[in-house]
Amino acid sequence: MNIENIRKWKHIMKLDPDKKISEKNLEKIVGSSSDALMVSGTQNVTRRKVEKILRMIKKYDIPKILEPSHPDCIVDGFDYIFVPCVINSDETMWVVDKHNEWIEKYDINWEIVVPEAYIVLNPDSMVGKVTKAKTNIEKKEIVAYAVCAEKFFNFPIVYIEYSGKYGDPEIVRAVHKSLEKSLLFYGGGINSREKADEMAKYADTIVVGNAAYEDINRAVETVVG
């Protein structure tokens, strides 16, 4: 795991295997100076869909990340596999059980595996519903989750996930201040340069997803760095 390369990233564009994107828009994303492409989704993600989008992006000279929602969707060909643990979930399935299943069933190239401590904060999001994340929590508890992820479990990445909703910059700022070594990722509702700049003040890396499917021109405007 080479976290030092990841430390340089300021912007990641997230691609959903369950959504269609044209070659033209993909070229715009790659040409936008975003630092990496992340293939990630919650609903209806299959191995076949992941393989299809990998074929589309394989030719581009840009780091490619797979963030799997299930062990069976993991395929070869990505530069990194970012593995989320939803640490504010009420179900151990999303904290450790799925991860154990992956280890039991597959041979793993640990050199490319990067664990992420996810803190999901949008109760209306699909990821929030599926993982049964405890989203109605105060800022001090969110900060405690982040510090726990760094100090107890040594996660290299803490990921504040609002998933489709623009989050509270003050929460992101507070988490940023609490971390010493872990990188802070932020994702959720970034669909303009203004929002990108605001969250980039506190997050080491911002992740933009839905905007790539809603308005490609506004999506590429979010690239910071």
C-alpha positions in Angstrom: 0.0 0.0 0.0 1.6 3.2 -1.2 -0.3 5.9 0.7 2.3 8.6 -0.2 1.0 8.7 -3.8 -2.5 9.1 -2.5 -1.5 12.0 -0.3 -0.9 14.0 -3.4 -4.5 13.7 -4.7 -6.9 16.6 -4.2 -9.8 15.4 -6.4 -11.3 12.1 -7.4 -14.1 11.5 -9.9 -16.4 8.6 -8.9 -18.0 6.5 -11.6 -21.0 4.3 -10.8 -21.0 0.9 -12.6 -24.8 1.0 -12.6 -24.9 4.2 -14.6 -24.1 4.9 -18.2 -21.4 7.4 -19.2 -20.4 8.3 -22.7 -16.9 8.1 -24.1 -17.1 11.8 -24.7 -17.9 12.6 -21.1 -15.3 10.2 -19.9 -12.7 12.0 -22.0 -13.7 15.3 -20.4 -13.3 13.8 -17.0 -9.8 12.4 -17.7 -8.8 15.7 -19.3 -10.0 17.7 -16.3 -6.9 17.0 -14.2 -8.8 15.0 -11.7 -6.2 12.9 -9.8 -7.9 9.6 -10.0 -11.0 7.6 -11.2 -12.9 5.6 -8.6 -15.4 2.9 -9.6 -17.9 2.7 -6.9 -21.7 2.1 -6.4 -24.2 0.8 -3.9 -27.1 -0.4 -6.0 -27.2 -3.2 -8.6 -23.4 -3.5 -8.9 -22.3 -6.7 -10.5 -19.0 -8.1 -11.6 -20.0 -7.8 -15.2 -20.8 -4.1 -14.8 -17.5 -3.4 -13.1 -15.6 -5.2 -15.9 -17.5 -3.2 -18.5 -16.5 0.2 -17.0 -12.9 -1.0 -16.4 -12.7 -1.8 -20.2 -13.8 1.8 -20.8 -11.2 3.5 -18.5 -8.3 1.1 -18.9 -6.7 3.0 -21.8 -6.4 6.2 -19.8 -3.2 7.1 -18.0 -4.8 7.9 -14.7 -4.9 6.0 -11.4 -7.9 3.7 -11.3 -9.5 2.7 -8.0 -12.1 0.1 -7.3 -14.2 0.6 -4.2 -16.3 -2.6 -4.0 -19.7 -2.9 -2.3 -19.3 -6.7 -2.3 -16.4 -9.1 -2.5 -17.8 -10.8 -5.6 -17.5 -7.5 -7.6 -13.8 -7.3 -7.2 -11.9 -7.7 -10.5 -8.3 -7.5 -11.5 -7.0 -4.5 -13.5 -7.3 -1.7 -11.0 -4.3 0.2 -9.4 -6.0 0.3 -6.0 -8.8 -1.4 -4.1 -10.2 1.0 -1.5 -12.2 -1.1 1.0 -14.8 0.8 3.0 -15.6 -0.1 6.6 -18.8 1.8 7.7 -17.7 2.4 11.2 -21.0 4.1 12.3 -23.1 1.2 11.0 -25.2 -0.8 13.4 -24.4 -4.0 11.5 -21.0 -5.8 11.7 -21.6 -6.9 8.1 -20.4 -3.5 6.9 -17.6 -3.2 9.5 -15.9 -6.5 9.2 -18.0 -9.5 8.1 -17.9 -8.7 4.3 -14.2 -8.2 4.7 -13.7 -11.6 6.3 -15.8 -13.2 3.5 -13.4 -11.6 0.9 -10.3 -12.9 2.7 -11.8 -16.4 3.0 -12.9 -16.7 -0.6 -10.1 -15.0 -2.6 -6.4 -14.5 -3.0 -5.7 -10.8 -2.3 -2.9 -8.6 -3.5 -2.5 -6.6 -0.3 -0.1 -4.2 -2.0 -3.0 -2.4 -3.7 -5.5 -2.6 -0.8 -6.3 0.6 1.1 -8.8 0.5 4.0 -11.2 3.4 4.5 -13.1 4.3 7.6 -16.4 5.5 6.3 -18.6 7.8 8.4 -22.0 7.9 6.5 -24.1 11.0 7.5 -27.0 11.1 5.0 -30.0 9.1 6.3 -31.8 9.4 3.0 -28.9 8.0 1.0 -29.0 4.4 -0.3 -25.6 3.7 1.4 -27.0 5.0 4.6 -30.1 2.8 4.4 -28.3 -0.3 3.2 -25.7 -0.1 5.9 -28.0 1.1 8.6 -25.6 3.8 9.5 -26.2 5.9 12.6 -26.5 9.3 10.9 -28.3 11.3 13.7 -25.1 11.9 15.7 -23.6 15.1 17.1 -20.3 16.6 15.8 -18.4 15.5 18.9 -19.4 11.9 18.2 -18.4 12.1 14.5 -15.0 13.5 15.6 -14.7 10.6 18.1 -15.4 8.1 15.3 -12.7 9.7 13.2 -10.1 9.7 16.0 -11.0 6.1 16.9 -10.4 5.1 13.3 -7.0 6.7 13.3 -5.7 6.0 16.8 -7.2 2.5 17.5 -7.5 1.0 14.1 -4.8 2.9 12.1 -7.0 3.6 9.0 -5.0 5.5 6.4 -8.2 7.2 5.2 -11.2 8.6 7.1 -14.1 9.3 4.6 -16.9 11.6 5.5 -19.8 10.5 3.2 -22.9 12.5 2.7 -23.7 10.6 -0.6 -25.8 12.9 -2.8 -26.3 15.7 -0.2 -24.0 18.6 0.5 -22.7 18.2 4.0 -21.8 20.5 6.9 -18.4 22.1 6.3 -18.0 22.7 10.1 -18.2 18.9 10.7 -15.5 18.4 8.0 -13.4 21.1 9.6 -13.7 19.6 13.0 -12.7 16.1 11.8 -9.8 17.6 9.9 -8.5 19.3 13.1 -8.8 16.0 15.0 -6.7 13.9 12.6 -2.9 13.8 12.7 -1.9 11.1 10.1 -5.0 9.8 8.4 -6.1 11.4 5.2 -9.6 13.0 5.2 -11.8 12.3 2.2 -15.1 14.1 1.7 -17.9 13.1 -0.7 -21.4 14.3 -1.1 -23.3 17.0 -3.1 -20.3 18.7 -4.7 -21.7 20.0 -8.0 -20.0 23.5 -8.3 -16.6 25.1 -8.0 -17.8 27.0 -4.9 -18.7 23.8 -3.0 -15.5 22.1 -4.1 -13.4 25.0 -2.9 -15.2 25.1 0.4 -14.8 21.4 1.2 -11.2 21.4 -0.1 -10.3 23.8 2.7 -10.6 21.0 5.2 -10.6 17.7 3.3 -7.4 16.4 1.9 -9.3 14.9 -1.1 -12.8 15.6 -2.4 -14.8 13.0 -4.2 -17.3 14.0 -6.9 -19.8 11.5 -8.2 -23.4 12.4 -9.1 -22.3 15.6 -10.9 -20.6 13.6 -13.6 -24.0 12.2 -14.6 -26.1 15.3 -14.0 -23.9 18.0 -15.7 -20.5 17.1 -17.0 -19.3 20.6 -17.4 -20.1 21.5 -13.8 -18.5 18.3 -12.7 -15.2 19.1 -14.3 -15.3 22.6 -12.8 -15.1 21.0 -9.4 -11.5 19.9 -10.0 -9.2 21.5 -7.4 -5.5 21.2 -7.0 
